[in-house]
């Protein structure tokens, strides 16, 4: 069972993040094989980390929640707020083999749906699929977040590989779900591969 885990850094926690960084990296190594993607989201200039995203496999929600509670950044007070949702990968890539162009940056879109979001999704499903297929070289990863029973969609996660933030914003502005008002709570930031997982293929 896959999960999307979005964790937010506390304000003014840079010193704490540095203090617990080694423990954090050691902790994540144990989850290498079950991790689809992992890494921090940052300011546009990448001058400060704002939190982290993990797309990761666990047997159930309880295990995903325990994973967060045992995280050294959480235990040390660097991070105190998070969102956990079931997630379904819509493309086969992981951090090991995803499309990535040398010189590009990576960007995270995490959007939770408005009430009635399924109706919006159903009305725009075909245009959405065509749109994502058109920009497939820029999409490292995408997929819907689900209710715990897996029967309904509650949001989307997209990881982009693009030249700059302006390109990312333009790409998402024209996204059919976004244009139709599907999302009510959006996290949209520059993102990077976590240091433990920064092993990838670069396209020629």
Backbone as CSV, one residue per row, in Angstrom:
resi,resn,N_x,N_y,N_z,CA_x,CA_y,CA_z,C_x,C_y,C_z
1,UNK,0.847,-1.183,0.000,0.000,0.000,0.000,0.893,1.246,0.000
2,UNK,0.669,2.127,-0.972,1.486,3.333,-1.077,0.840,4.492,-0.319
3,UNK,1.700,5.359,0.220,1.240,6.534,0.947,2.011,7.766,0.507
4,UNK,1.309,8.889,0.493,1.925,10.207,0.356,2.013,10.814,1.749
5,UNK,3.228,11.177,2.144,3.446,11.793,3.455,4.080,13.155,3.242
6,UNK,3.337,14.197,3.574,3.811,15.572,3.455,4.021,16.122,4.869
7,UNK,5.262,16.509,5.175,5.617,16.948,6.522,6.158,18.371,6.448
8,UNK,5.695,19.230,7.358,6.072,20.637,7.334,7.072,20.965,8.441
9,UNK,8.121,21.698,8.071,9.081,22.190,9.067,8.442,23.276,9.921
10,UNK,8.845,23.343,11.173,8.447,24.428,12.044,9.203,25.698,11.667
11,UNK,8.619,26.878,11.875,9.338,28.129,11.618,10.615,28.205,12.460
12,UNK,11.641,28.786,11.874,12.907,29.028,12.578,13.521,27.743,13.141
13,UNK,13.447,26.672,12.350,13.953,25.387,12.826,15.247,24.968,12.124
14,UNK,15.918,25.906,11.476,17.115,25.569,10.708,18.184,24.942,11.588
15,UNK,18.429,25.522,12.749,19.466,25.001,13.641,19.120,23.583,14.095
16,UNK,17.839,23.351,14.409,17.419,22.009,14.814,17.563,21.023,13.661
17,UNK,17.220,21.458,12.463,17.355,20.580,11.291,18.811,20.156,11.134
18,UNK,19.727,21.094,11.273,21.148,20.760,11.169,21.567,19.786,12.269
19,UNK,21.021,19.990,13.469,21.388,19.142,14.600,20.954,17.697,14.393
20,UNK,19.777,17.499,13.800,19.227,16.156,13.656,19.408,15.582,12.254
21,UNK,20.117,16.279,11.381,20.226,15.840,9.989,20.853,14.443,9.861
22,UNK,21.942,14.202,10.559,22.616,12.904,10.439,21.697,11.768,10.887
23,UNK,20.984,11.965,11.995,20.052,10.950,12.477,18.914,10.744,11.482
24,UNK,18.437,11.822,10.895,17.381,11.761,9.893,17.824,10.942,8.683
25,UNK,19.015,11.198,8.175,19.507,10.473,7.006,19.719,8.996,7.321
26,UNK,20.249,8.703,8.490,20.421,7.307,8.889,19.067,6.600,8.989
27,UNK,18.079,7.313,9.498,16.739,6.734,9.647,16.152,6.373,8.284
28,UNK,16.283,7.267,7.306,15.686,7.033,5.997,16.351,5.894,5.244
29,UNK,17.636,5.645,5.510,18.327,4.567,4.808,17.626,3.224,5.009
30,UNK,17.035,3.046,6.166,16.362,1.780,6.465,15.113,1.570,5.607
31,UNK,14.609,2.656,5.009,13.380,2.573,4.210,13.664,2.724,2.711
32,UNK,14.911,2.581,2.334,15.340,2.786,0.948,14.512,1.952,-0.023
33,UNK,14.398,0.651,0.219,13.767,-0.243,-0.746,12.279,0.032,-0.938
34,UNK,11.609,0.575,0.069,10.161,0.803,-0.043,9.823,2.244,-0.411
35,UNK,10.832,3.051,-0.641,10.605,4.453,-0.970,10.516,4.660,-2.474
36,UNK,9.434,5.288,-2.921,9.245,5.609,-4.332,9.947,6.932,-4.648
37,UNK,9.670,7.963,-3.865,10.366,9.248,-3.934,10.464,9.809,-2.526
38,UNK,11.507,10.583,-2.268,11.627,11.277,-0.987,12.562,12.467,-1.150
39,UNK,12.223,13.554,-0.459,13.080,14.727,-0.493,12.375,15.947,0.058
40,UNK,13.142,17.009,0.328,12.574,18.223,0.904,11.995,19.163,-0.148
41,UNK,10.951,19.893,0.236,10.519,21.030,-0.585,11.060,22.297,0.060
42,UNK,11.334,23.297,-0.785,12.134,24.438,-0.363,11.552,25.741,-0.874
43,UNK,12.168,26.845,-0.471,11.861,28.137,-1.076,12.270,28.112,-2.541
44,UNK,11.746,29.064,-3.322,12.064,29.096,-4.757,13.561,29.186,-5.006
45,UNK,14.271,29.891,-4.136,15.722,30.052,-4.298,16.497,28.863,-3.755
46,UNK,15.796,27.919,-3.148,16.393,26.749,-2.506,17.313,27.142,-1.346
47,UNK,17.051,28.315,-0.782,17.883,28.810,0.319,17.455,28.246,1.667
48,UNK,16.237,27.690,1.752,15.755,27.151,3.026,14.784,26.009,2.759
49,UNK,14.890,24.949,3.563,13.942,23.842,3.487,12.661,24.206,4.230
50,UNK,11.516,23.790,3.677,10.207,24.082,4.264,9.494,22.837,4.770
51,UNK,9.978,21.687,4.375,9.343,20.440,4.767,9.814,19.320,3.867
52,UNK,9.084,18.212,3.849,9.510,17.084,3.029,8.314,16.294,2.518
53,UNK,8.528,15.617,1.388,7.538,14.719,0.801,8.131,13.321,0.728
54,UNK,7.333,12.318,1.097,7.703,10.927,0.880,6.552,10.211,0.212
55,UNK,6.866,9.516,-0.855,5.941,8.576,-1.478,6.528,7.205,-1.180
56,UNK,5.847,6.432,-0.354,6.499,5.293,0.285,5.484,4.187,0.560
57,UNK,5.956,2.963,0.588,5.082,1.805,0.764,5.101,1.315,2.213
58,UNK,3.900,1.071,2.749,3.730,0.473,4.065,2.550,-0.493,4.010
59,UNK,2.480,-1.433,4.954,1.351,-2.374,4.933,0.012,-1.727,5.244
60,UNK,0.019,-0.621,6.024,-1.232,0.021,6.391,-0.954,1.428,6.924
61,UNK,-2.024,2.182,7.189,-1.886,3.552,7.669,-1.157,3.608,9.012
62,UNK,-1.435,2.657,9.876,-0.786,2.660,11.188,0.734,2.638,11.052
63,UNK,1.238,1.831,10.132,2.678,1.759,9.914,3.210,3.073,9.343
64,UNK,2.436,3.710,8.446,2.847,5.002,7.889,2.901,6.065,8.980
65,UNK,1.905,6.070,9.864,1.889,7.044,10.952,3.043,6.808,11.925
66,UNK,3.348,5.547,12.195,4.459,5.246,13.107,5.788,5.665,12.495
67,UNK,5.898,5.524,11.179,7.099,5.971,10.467,7.358,7.455,10.715
68,UNK,6.306,8.250,10.677,6.451,9.685,10.921,6.786,9.947,12.388
69,UNK,6.105,9.270,13.286,6.325,9.502,14.720,7.738,9.139,15.155
70,UNK,8.365,8.190,14.459,9.724,7.769,14.792,10.792,8.572,14.061
71,UNK,10.377,9.471,13.181,11.306,10.301,12.415,12.104,11.214,13.356
72,UNK,13.440,11.223,13.283,14.247,12.086,14.157,13.888,13.570,14.075
73,UNK,13.513,14.054,12.888,13.100,15.455,12.781,11.840,15.725,13.604
74,UNK,10.933,14.752,13.656,9.716,14.903,14.455,10.047,14.781,15.943
75,UNK,10.832,13.799,16.296,11.223,13.618,17.693,12.000,14.827,18.217
76,UNK,12.774,15.468,17.341,13.578,16.608,17.752,12.870,17.945,17.669
77,UNK,11.617,17.961,17.169,10.855,19.207,17.115,11.047,20.024,15.858
78,UNK,11.784,19.493,14.881,11.940,20.199,13.601,10.607,20.239,12.867
79,UNK,9.861,19.150,12.948,8.599,19.006,12.233,7.505,18.544,13.194
80,UNK,6.340,19.216,13.130,5.245,18.894,14.041,3.905,18.723,13.337
81,UNK,3.851,19.027,12.029,2.598,18.910,11.289,2.825,18.075,10.036
82,UNK,1.857,17.213,9.717,1.990,16.381,8.532,0.623,15.962,8.025
83,UNK,0.621,15.518,6.773,-0.579,14.995,6.120,-0.231,13.651,5.507
84,UNK,-1.008,12.626,5.835,-0.785,11.285,5.310,-2.017,10.860,4.519
85,UNK,-1.800,10.440,3.274,-2.890,9.945,2.435,-2.442,8.708,1.677
86,UNK,-3.366,7.788,1.476,-3.081,6.714,0.521,-2.814,7.340,-0.835
87,UNK,-1.984,6.674,-1.609,-1.573,7.246,-2.894,-1.459,6.135,-3.921
88,UNK,-1.732,6.462,-5.167,-1.629,5.500,-6.266,-0.731,6.076,-7.344
89,UNK,0.320,5.358,-7.685,1.225,5.823,-8.741,0.562,5.647,-10.101
90,UNK,0.570,6.717,-10.901,-0.010,6.651,-12.237,1.044,6.494,-13.329
91,UNK,2.310,6.553,-12.964,3.414,6.258,-13.876,4.372,5.326,-13.129
92,UNK,5.182,4.544,-13.857,5.978,3.504,-13.203,7.290,3.972,-12.595
93,UNK,7.605,5.258,-12.692,8.923,5.718,-12.271,9.076,5.768,-10.757
94,UNK,10.319,5.618,-10.313,10.711,5.895,-8.940,11.926,6.818,-8.996
95,UNK,12.473,7.147,-7.817,13.669,7.980,-7.788,14.833,7.307,-8.508
96,UNK,14.749,6.014,-8.739,15.855,5.288,-9.354,15.919,5.462,-10.861
97,UNK,14.775,5.705,-11.515,14.755,5.673,-12.971,13.885,6.752,-13.605
98,UNK,13.489,7.769,-12.847,12.565,8.774,-13.382,13.241,9.666,-14.419
99,UNK,12.454,10.241,-15.345,13.006,11.187,-16.303,13.590,12.395,-15.577
100,UNK,14.755,12.800,-15.980,15.354,14.002,-15.415,16.361,14.548,-16.404
101,UNK,16.308,15.843,-16.656,17.204,16.495,-17.601,18.259,17.288,-16.849
102,UNK,19.500,17.112,-17.222,20.592,17.810,-16.557,20.376,19.324,-16.636
103,UNK,20.503,19.993,-15.503,20.312,21.441,-15.445,18.916,21.863,-15.034
104,UNK,17.949,20.932,-15.073,16.595,21.255,-14.646,16.484,21.290,-13.122
105,UNK,15.398,21.893,-12.652,15.041,21.830,-11.239,13.825,20.923,-11.098
106,UNK,13.525,20.539,-9.870,12.350,19.722,-9.603,11.354,20.521,-8.763
107,UNK,10.080,20.243,-8.980,9.011,21.007,-8.339,7.923,20.048,-7.855
108,UNK,7.402,20.329,-6.671,6.333,19.534,-6.066,4.998,20.260,-6.158
109,UNK,3.973,19.548,-6.616,2.582,19.984,-6.498,1.848,18.947,-5.667
110,UNK,1.247,19.403,-4.561,0.438,18.541,-3.690,-0.875,19.273,-3.476
111,UNK,-1.964,18.742,-4.035,-3.245,19.431,-3.953,-4.328,18.544,-3.382
112,UNK,-5.020,19.033,-2.338,-6.166,18.338,-1.771,-7.449,18.877,-2.408
113,UNK,-8.373,17.995,-2.724,-9.557,18.367,-3.495,-10.585,19.158,-2.685
114,UNK,-11.345,19.957,-3.413,-12.506,20.622,-2.838,-13.603,19.583,-2.609
115,UNK,-14.605,19.949,-1.835,-15.787,19.101,-1.708,-16.421,18.944,-3.092
116,UNK,-16.739,17.736,-3.460,-17.265,17.505,-4.805,-16.177,17.369,-5.852
117,UNK,-14.946,17.177,-5.408,-13.830,17.084,-6.338,-13.942,15.917,-7.304
118,UNK,-14.574,14.828,-6.892,-14.696,13.682,-7.786,-15.515,14.019,-9.022
119,UNK,-16.529,14.865,-8.857,-17.327,15.276,-10.016,-16.467,16.074,-10.993
120,UNK,-15.616,16.943,-10.460,-14.718,17.722,-11.314,-13.742,16.799,-12.030
121,UNK,-13.204,15.838,-11.292,-12.264,14.897,-11.896,-12.929,14.079,-13.006
122,UNK,-14.117,13.586,-12.742,-14.803,12.767,-13.746,-15.089,13.566,-15.017
123,UNK,-15.399,14.846,-14.853,-15.721,15.686,-16.009,-14.479,16.058,-16.810
124,UNK,-13.307,15.950,-16.190,-12.077,16.400,-16.851,-11.024,15.300,-16.960
125,UNK,-11.430,14.068,-16.765,-10.480,12.962,-16.731,-9.725,12.797,-18.054
126,UNK,-10.446,12.783,-19.167,-9.797,12.586,-20.468,-8.847,13.743,-20.809
127,UNK,-9.285,15.011,-20.681,-8.346,16.105,-20.936,-7.118,16.053,-20.031
128,UNK,-7.311,15.628,-18.769,-6.192,15.532,-17.842,-5.177,14.493,-18.312
129,UNK,-5.658,13.347,-18.730,-4.756,12.303,-19.193,-3.991,12.751,-20.429
130,UNK,-4.669,13.411,-21.361,-3.989,13.893,-22.570,-2.946,14.957,-22.228
131,UNK,-3.289,15.793,-21.257,-2.366,16.869,-20.866,-1.098,16.296,-20.243
132,UNK,-1.252,15.373,-19.330,-0.089,14.777,-18.680,0.738,13.966,-19.668
133,UNK,0.079,13.325,-20.620,0.812,12.596,-21.644,1.616,13.552,-22.524
134,UNK,1.029,14.699,-22.842,1.701,15.701,-23.682,2.986,16.190,-23.033
135,UNK,2.953,16.363,-21.709,4.119,16.882,-20.994,4.824,15.785,-20.193
136,UNK,4.754,14.567,-20.714,5.314,13.431,-20.010,6.791,13.565,-19.687
137,UNK,7.567,14.225,-20.539,8.998,14.376,-20.276,9.285,15.310,-19.105
138,UNK,8.280,16.094,-18.719,8.450,17.012,-17.591,7.870,16.449,-16.298
139,UNK,7.177,15.323,-16.385,6.504,14.744,-15.222,7.290,13.527,-14.741
140,UNK,8.000,13.674,-13.619,8.731,12.544,-13.055,7.786,11.541,-12.424
141,UNK,6.711,12.072,-11.846,5.822,11.230,-11.063,4.486,11.942,-10.903
142,UNK,3.397,11.200,-10.978,2.098,11.775,-10.620,1.153,10.658,-10.230
143,UNK,0.141,11.003,-9.464,-0.851,10.028,-9.063,-1.825,10.612,-8.066
144,UNK,-2.995,9.999,-7.934,-4.028,10.503,-7.032,-3.818,10.057,-5.588
145,UNK,-4.198,10.916,-4.658,-4.323,10.536,-3.258,-5.739,10.019,-3.039
146,UNK,-5.867,9.019,-2.166,-7.113,8.283,-2.017,-7.605,8.282,-0.573
147,UNK,-8.885,7.977,-0.406,-9.407,7.682,0.928,-8.771,6.385,1.413
148,UNK,-8.863,6.133,2.710,-8.216,4.950,3.273,-8.718,3.649,2.662
149,UNK,-9.978,3.619,2.236,-10.504,2.394,1.621,-10.150,2.303,0.134
150,UNK,-9.519,3.359,-0.400,-9.075,3.348,-1.780,-10.160,3.570,-2.811
151,UNK,-11.375,3.914,-2.383,-12.506,4.008,-3.309,-12.711,5.392,-3.911
152,UNK,-12.211,6.425,-3.255,-12.423,7.790,-3.739,-11.106,8.549,-3.769
153,UNK,-11.027,9.517,-4.657,-9.834,10.356,-4.791,-10.003,11.634,-3.988
154,UNK,-8.966,12.017,-3.277,-9.039,13.223,-2.436,-7.979,14.260,-2.803
155,UNK,-7.162,13.988,-3.821,-6.132,14.956,-4.184,-5.156,14.373,-5.177
156,UNK,-4.104,15.128,-5.457,-3.089,14.714,-6.424,-1.700,15.092,-5.935
157,UNK,-0.730,14.285,-6.318,0.686,14.606,-6.130,1.357,14.556,-7.499
158,UNK,2.117,15.615,-7.822,2.858,15.672,-9.084,4.266,16.148,-8.775
159,UNK,5.264,15.468,-9.331,6.648,15.923,-9.254,7.117,16.239,-10.663
160,UNK,7.562,17.470,-10.861,7.951,17.956,-12.178,9.464,18.111,-12.297
161,UNK,9.956,17.946,-13.510,11.352,18.220,-13.856,11.326,19.273,-14.963
162,UNK,11.679,20.509,-14.635,11.488,21.646,-15.535,12.682,22.600,-15.458
163,UNK,12.809,23.505,-16.436,13.935,24.442,-16.416,13.902,25.422,-15.256
164,UNK,12.684,25.833,-14.832,12.593,26.849,-13.783,11.183,26.865,-13.193
165,UNK,11.009,27.676,-12.139,9.714,27.745,-11.470,8.642,28.354,-12.369
166,UNK,9.021,29.281,-13.225,8.039,29.893,-14.122,7.428,28.843,-15.051
167,UNK,8.254,27.940,-15.549,7.755,26.862,-16.396,6.818,25.951,-15.616
168,UNK,7.184,25.651,-14.376,6.336,24.804,-13.533,4.986,25.446,-13.287
169,UNK,4.986,26.747,-12.992,3.727,27.447,-12.727,2.845,27.467,-13.969
170,UNK,3.451,27.722,-15.123,2.682,27.754,-16.366,2.093,26.376,-16.668
171,UNK,2.877,25.330,-16.417,2.400,23.977,-16.676,1.203,23.641,-15.787
172,UNK,1.288,23.999,-14.508,0.185,23.700,-13.598,-1.018,24.617,-13.833
173,UNK,-0.790,25.842,-14.256,-1.896,26.762,-14.536,-2.809,26.222,-15.632
174,UNK,-2.227,25.469,-16.572,-3.006,24.915,-17.678,-3.473,23.490,-17.425
175,UNK,-3.128,22.955,-16.269,-3.565,21.614,-15.912,-5.095,21.580,-15.822
176,UNK,-5.781,20.666,-16.537,-7.248,20.664,-16.571,-7.910,20.566,-15.202
177,UNK,-7.394,19.738,-14.298,-7.976,19.656,-12.961,-7.833,20.990,-12.232
178,UNK,-6.654,21.586,-12.331,-6.407,22.866,-11.655,-7.311,23.955,-12.222
179,UNK,-7.398,24.031,-13.550,-8.216,25.064,-14.193,-9.693,24.913,-13.834
180,UNK,-10.130,23.690,-13.593,-11.541,23.433,-13.284,-11.865,23.648,-11.813
181,UNK,-10.858,24.009,-10.995,-11.110,24.307,-9.591,-11.178,23.080,-8.706
182,UNK,-10.419,22.045,-9.056,-10.490,20.789,-8.312,-9.870,20.885,-6.922
183,UNK,-8.907,21.803,-6.745,-8.118,21.793,-5.510,-8.463,22.943,-4.578
184,UNK,-8.458,22.656,-3.269,-8.724,23.695,-2.285,-7.495,24.016,-1.423
185,UNK,-6.601,23.054,-1.245,-5.406,23.265,-0.425,-4.206,22.782,-1.220
186,UNK,-3.331,23.721,-1.565,-2.232,23.424,-2.473,-0.900,23.709,-1.805
187,UNK,0.024,22.759,-1.947,1.424,22.975,-1.612,2.194,22.912,-2.920
188,UNK,2.822,24.008,-3.299,3.514,24.105,-4.592,4.858,24.773,-4.351
189,UNK,5.923,23.987,-4.403,7.247,24.489,-4.059,8.317,23.783,-4.880
190,UNK,9.453,24.430,-4.948,10.631,23.750,-5.467,10.904,22.533,-4.575
191,UNK,11.436,21.487,-5.196,11.661,20.221,-4.494,12.999,19.665,-4.943
192,UNK,13.599,18.833,-4.129,14.828,18.178,-4.576,14.890,16.758,-4.025
193,UNK,15.650,15.929,-4.714,15.876,14.577,-4.241,16.561,14.626,-2.879
194,UNK,16.083,13.804,-1.945,16.749,13.717,-0.658,18.171,13.229,-0.819
195,UNK,19.024,13.634,0.074,20.443,13.296,-0.047,20.677,11.788,-0.052
196,UNK,19.868,11.049,0.693,20.010,9.591,0.716,19.660,8.999,-0.648
197,UNK,18.718,9.631,-1.370,18.172,9.043,-2.578,18.614,9.759,-3.858
198,UNK,19.633,10.585,-3.784,20.021,11.352,-4.966,20.875,10.496,-5.894
199,UNK,20.261,9.419,-6.366,20.891,8.542,-7.343,19.868,8.377,-8.470
200,UNK,20.201,8.889,-9.635,19.220,8.948,-10.701,19.900,8.873,-12.051
201,UNK,19.085,8.636,-13.058,19.569,8.662,-14.428,19.388,10.055,-14.997
202,UNK,20.365,10.532,-15.766,20.254,11.816,-16.437,20.093,11.555,-17.923
203,UNK,19.071,12.146,-18.512,18.848,11.947,-19.935,19.956,12.619,-20.739
204,UNK,20.405,12.048,-21.851,21.448,12.675,-22.659,20.941,13.937,-23.312
